[in-house]
């Protein structure tokens, strides 16, 4: 009888733990990151998850391709700290993006509870004005870079969703 009771308790515990996985996704959101990534990126259910590029990403709609992505890269060589990444990215963006303009930042922030930096910038590509927000941090030998990209005209309309996405982001 004790053995049967233990089996029933073990089965109930296993079932309750198995169902917990679905409850970790915040209400109204879906997972945009893969199982092998070191983070959980959640986006609103209204957004379309894009699994085709090897990067955790999602876009708003086919008519409004505002998008978010989360990437990682190893800290190596001269890139070890937030300052290192900030200096490198600012110089690089100014070189490669036509009409690059830093709008705000680099401001101290948090990304999933870790010290981070955030900044907004703009550029003009193929005659279209774009706005970007990047938030980046360092964790366990990697830089994690969150990017929100939108046309200048749509940028403000998705900031509520972007803030929710950033609030719900977690590391595994």
N, C-alpha and C positions, 0 to 999 in steps of 0.2 A: 504494500500500500504506500509506504514512504517513497519507494522508487517511482511509482506512478505519479505521485504528487510532485516529486522533483522534476519529472519529465514534463508534466503539465506546466509547472512554473517556468521551466527553462524555455518551453515552446512559446509561452505567453510573453516572456521577456524578449525572445528573439523576434517575435512578430512586432512588438512595440518598438524595438530598436530599428527594425527594417522600415517601419512606417515613418520614423523620425526624419529620414532623408528628405521626404517631400515637404516637411514642415520647415526646413531650413530656408527654403526659397521664400523671400518676403512676399506678403500679400500683394497681388496685382503685378507681380514681376515674374520673369523667367530667367533661366540661366543662359548666359552668353559665353561662358568659359568652358573649356573642355576638362575632362577628368585628370589629365596629366599636367595641368597648369597649377602653379603654386598659389592661385588666388581664385576667389569666386566673384565673378562679375555678373551682376543681375541688372536687367534692363526691363522697362515697362513691357507688359504683354502686348501693347499696341505696336511696339517696335519689332522689326524683322531681324532675327539673329542671322548673321552671316558666318557660316562655318567654312567658307571656301578658301580663305587666304592664309590659314595657319596662324591667324591672330584672333584673339577674342574680340569680336566686334558685332555691332548691330547698327541698323540705319532706321530712320523714322518711317519713310515710305518711298515708293518708286517715284513719286512726284516731288518729294522733298527729301533729298538724300543726306540730310544732316545725319551725322554718325558719331559713334563713340568707339574707341578701341583701347585695348590694354595690351602692352607689350612688355617684354623684359629683355635685358641684356646683361651679360656678366660685367662686373666691375673689374677692369684690368688695366694695366699700364698706368697712364696718367689719369684715368677716370676711377676715382675711389670714393669721392664725397659728393654731396649735393652741390657744393661750390664748383667742383671740377666739371660736373655735368652741365651746370648752368652756364659756365664760361664757354664751354665747347659748343653747346647748342645755340647760344646767342650768336656766336661768330659764324657758325655754319648756316643758320637760317638767313642771316643777313647776306651771305654769299650766294645762296642757291635760290632764294625765293624773290621773284620780281616784286618790287614795291613793298618789301618786308617793312613792317612798322610794329614796334612793341607798343601795345596799348596799356598794359598794366603789368606790375610785378617787377621783379621776382619777389613775391610775398611769401612769408612763412605760412605753412598750412599743415594739415594732417591728411594722411592717406591710410585708412584702416588703422588708425591709432598711432601711426609712425610719423616722425617729423618729415615734412615734405616741403616742396616749393610749388607755387602756382604762378602762371603768367598767361596773359592773353596777347595775341598778336594777329596781324592781318597781312594779307598779300593779294595780289591780283594775278590770276592764272587764266589764260585763254579768254581774257576780257571779262572775267567774273571776279567780283570781290568776295574773298573768303575771310572768315574769322575763325580763330582757334583758341582753345583753352587747353593748356597742358598742366598736369599735376604729376610730380615725380617724387619718388622716395628711393631709399637704399634699404635693402633687407637681405641678409644672409648671402652677401657677395653678388647681388644683382641689383640693377636699377629697374624699377617698375615705372612705366610711363603710361599715364592715362591721357588720351587726347580726345577732345570734342571738336569736331569740324562742322562748319555750316556756312552757307552763304551769309553775307553780311545782313541781308534782309530777314533771314530766319533765325539768326543767332539767339536773340533775346527770347524768342517764343519757346525754346526748348530748355532754357536754364533751370526751370523747376524740375524737369525730368533729370537733367544732368546732376543737379544737387542730390536728388534722391538716389541716383546710381552711385555717386561717390559716397554717400552716407551708408549705403548697404554693402559696399565692397568689403570683402574680408580676405585675409590670407589663411591658407590651410595650415 
